[in-house]
Amino acid sequence: MDKRKLAIAYFIRYLALFFIIILAIFKRTRFAYSYLYQCTQTYSKLFLLKGNITVINIRQAELEDLAAVVSMFEQYRHFYQCENNTVLATDFIKARMEQQESIIFIAETGKQNKEIAGFVQLYPLFTSTGMKKLWLLNDLFVDESYRKQGIAEKLIEAAKSLAQQTSARGLMLETSAKNLPAQALYEKVGFIKSPSFYYTLDL
């Protein structure tokens, strides 16, 4: 790490703290100095990591991506403590693609040997009260080695664009009550926690 770059990054951070104190003295809103601090934290982080952040391309998955998508899908299922079964997973994802029963977006690295860093899978639903299509954001996963680079947010943006392009009412999802990082992410990008109750019936 270049000492000059490190010094500039810390200067930006301490400058932010200085302005936070000034704003607090003049009794500005908590949002104002919180926002300023977040911005400067982001800029200093980007400055320090410049040249090391992976370039990501978001696109819809195709059958040619099946093996890579299944590998990521199995990692996602493993996170939820499901037993791995590559054969069934391959059949499942292939069927969803061929029958157009789901839309899968993948985050692809810009490296020469391209890798899939994450994916999101959406299932089409309908709302009777709204009389429109509704997309269920069922699966969202980013490989651990590519996290904290905004990839999950980019995948959600692709999901939002799909909903807009299909004139859908919006997106819905569910996540574990214990998955606090996921909850924070969803609320950060605009999702609102529903007061409704959800019931399941396994057969």
Buried (B, 14 or more C-beta within 10 A) or exposed (E): EEEEEEEBBEEBBEEBEEBBEEBEEEEBEEEBBEEBBEEBEEBBBEEBEEEEEBEBEBEEBEEEBBEBBBBBBBBBBEEEEEEEEEEEBBEBBBEBBEEEEBBBBBBBBEEEEEBBBBBBBBBBEEEEEEEBBBBBBEBBBBBEEBEEBBBBEBBBBBBBEBBEEEEBBBBBBEBEEEEEEBBEBBEEBEBEEEEEEEEEEEE
